Amino acid sequence: MKRIEKKDIWLFLAQVGIWALMILVFPLAMLISTRNWESASTSLLMVWQLLRAPMVIYFANFYIFGPYLFFHQKYWFFALCNLVLITAVNSGFFFGYFMMKEHVPQMSPNAWIGFFSGAFMFFLLNCVMAAVAIGIRHFIRTRKIKDQLKEEKAKNTEAELAWLKNQINPHFLFNTLNNISSLTQIDPDAAQDAIAQLSDLLRYAMYETNKPTVPIQGEVEFMRNYISLMELRCNDKTEVSSEFRVQSSKLEIAPLLFISLIENAFKHGISSSRPSKIDIRVLQEDNQLIFVCDNTNFPKDDADRSGSGIGLENTRRRLDLMYAGRYTWEQSLNDDIYHVKITLTP
């Protein structure tokens, strides 16, 4: 059985209030205009006799026939139940014919036509009340389903974002540890400094990025340290340059959003035997944030799975989820220079 929530109680009270207002408005107007309690009482009785049956039909359809019959596609049973209920609650009116025939046997044909026309119109009024109840219930039901779908979509989006970020962090850690491992054989002191630097990066990645967005200054500092750490794997044939020009300290973006692109630049942009170049820029222009990365392109062979492309796919997916309609992605490869530019509105 469905648990009754506070909003269900408020909905019921609102409907009772509307019906009470419809029943009382004419008698109150009569009382104010005539100052006669007897006339107002008579008016109230007449309005009650007129609206009592439609009110019963309305609430029966709104709370019983609609949810349990109509919306379960039991249309014939729904129509039969309404017919029985309308006949029952209007029995005094519909069966007045027999009473009138007994007491007024000489009633004119025009009077009988008027009586049956009134009965038919009253029957239609009850049917209209049933339709109104079903229409309102359908509107509320549709809106509730849309809200539930929206909530489920939001939960799925949050879960997918968390999964994507978890895909990024181990990938980054794996590559950085490989760099430090190589450095231990060449310069142990530099390796120790790099481990301390990596500790700062992991501290940020683990404890500062558990929110949907983070301050841009923290992200800039993280990218600076990350680039510095990745430069350890570069030789003197590689030129690495970076520029971070962000004015607003209040600007926030999704955490670790650009790291996969920087990581790919170092994966595919350096060579041990050929001149290499990596240029990374993060710029703020008015209310837009621009990330630009240009690097030489040295394609990996099929045996090298480090460049499987999961980082780029995750970045595109995170942008679609968090900045849909608020970002542009430019990507090109000209003269062995890979270029990617992201412009987004945080």
Secondary structure, 3 states (H helix, E strand, C coil): CCCCCHHHHHHHHHHHHHHHHHHHHHHHHHHHHHCCHHHHHHHHHHHHHHHHHHHHHHHHHHHHHHHHCHHHCCHHHHHHHHHHHHHHHCHHHHCHHHHHHHHCCCCCHHHHHHHHHHHHHHHHHHHHHHHHHHHHHHHHHHHHHHHHHHHHHHHHHHHHHHHHHHHHHHHHHHHHHHHHHHHHCCCHHHHHHHHHHHHHHHHHHHHCCCCCCEEHHHHHHHHHHHHHHHHHHCCCCEEEEEEEECCCCCCEECCCCCHHHHHHHHHHCCCCCCCEEEEEEEEEECCEEEEEEEEECCCCCCCCHHHCCHHHHHHHHHHHHHCCCCEEEEEEEECCEEEEEEEECC
